[in-house]
């Protein structure tokens, strides 16, 4: 099995993150809302003093990064330069989601809506903010939060909590590229993307124009690309093994795969590459080589109609845990036999989805010195694809050799059909 782990997005579930800045990051597009100076005319504020009504975003990003239940969704928006909206959710037993509208400081809570032990609850200490807040909560999936042209809504790109996996979508992957020098690239604007694409596509026949670059919304996304340079065997591969938040950087793990012992490889000139999209983030990007060994696994069962309604990843290392897992996967049916003296089971569940074009599965498993890494691949409908309109709950269970190492999951989203 080859790993080639492809994490994504989006997601996103995940934090709302922040052109071509080389191998590191650059200044993002966070709103210009830092506290500034006020004039003397009627303000009561001396020149040079911070304006107490100005909105400083740093306290909000610190708050969001440290949130205890925000592993599914964690987003900040500035509204009209004077209010901040925070939307976060996680896999918590209680208080699993919350939306909050603030004034210019985290202390100035205007409205809240969230999960409580007693059920969903909405409260608005500032009653005048309730109509705006209700509109936002009803339109969380809209880029403008349903507020329309009468309001300015700016997403705040920030780094999620350290260690948080960041989902990503593969934009391009190939063994042949016009980029023949080993390099890592971060792309944050259309001009840089068209320039890179033109160089990559220059070896294609017919040559692809720069205008043929896959479309990317750079107001919301940025690209991370890895190019291996030139090799002379078809067994060599390179890809992104995972992306996660570091202490102050976005960390991209690059996986290299050479020939396996005893395997004959065609002597062909190759230039392996991969480009992925992640949510924009206002942070530098660090690349590091992931030293991994592929782990063999076999599919135990797969379905589009599991009984698990929520999205999750599961590991079962003993018969009792597996029995519970199987009852959730396929209640009322006989579970397959697994020898837990030597094997264990990994499961991926996509949760309830609205049509038949959604699917999930394990794309690869690799071992590092400190953990097992499971590549989960989620397939979602591509634009223009006709899908059967039926509720599904895709899931897959695989069996692999027992390991005492902790198991980490990386999720890749691939547009297309199952």
Order of alpha helices (4+ residues) and beta strands (2+ residues): beta-alpha-beta-beta-beta-beta-beta-alpha-beta-beta-beta-alpha-beta-beta-beta-beta-beta-beta-beta-beta-alpha-beta-beta-beta-beta-beta
